[in-house]
Amino acid sequence: MKSVFRFDERKGLEVLLYLVENISERSSNKQADLYNVLKCAFYAEKTHLGKYGRMIYGDCYIAMDYGPVPSSLYDMVKISRGDGRSSVFSDIDPKEALRVSKHSLKAKRNFNDRFLSESDKECLDEAIENYGLITFGELRNISHLDTSYQATCLNEPITEEEFISGLSNGEEVLEYLQSRPI
C-alpha cells in the first residue's frame, strides 16, 4: 500500500492558514486557538480519507497528552513561535505566514486557494463546524475517544493502519488504498 502519510508542506501551511482564518472569523475574540486548529486539522484529515480515499496534506500524528497532534503542522507553529528548527521545511517559512502568541494563532496572509480542492475545503469546514469553537476540555475529551489515539502509546506516532482502522469505513478505505497502483 502506498503511504497515506506523505506530508505536503506547502499544502500543510495553506491548511493551517485556512483553519486560522476561518476559525478566527467565527470566534468571539477573532482569534484562533492552537488546540482547536490542530484538532480540526486531525479531524479534517480523517474525514477526507474516509470520504475520498486520500489525505488532505498527509501529516503524521502523534498521540500526545491532550490527544492526537499533527506533527509537521505543530512544527510549523513552533517555528512561527520561535522555538522550532527553521531548517525542517525546504520550500516554506512558516514565520512569514503565521503569528503565534501563547495559544493564539493569527494569519499574516490569506491562505492560497489554489492549493486546496473543494473536497479539502468541505472537510476542513466540517471540522471547523464540529470542533473549531468548542472548549479545550470538550475537545480533549472527544479526541481521547478516537480509537487510533487509544491504540497508540503516549508520545508515539499513530500508525497508518491505526489511523485508517479508526475510520467508520476503515476496512473499505484500506481495501481501496491497497488496490491502487503504486
Secondary structure by P-SEA (a helix, b strand, c coil): ccccccccaaaaaaaaaaaaaaaaaacccccccaaaaaaaaaaaaaaaaacccccccbbbbbbccccccaaaaaaaaaaaaccccccccccccccccccccccbbbbccccccccccaaaaaaaaaaaaccccccaaaaaaaaaaccccccccccccccaaaaaaaccaaaaaaaaaaaccc
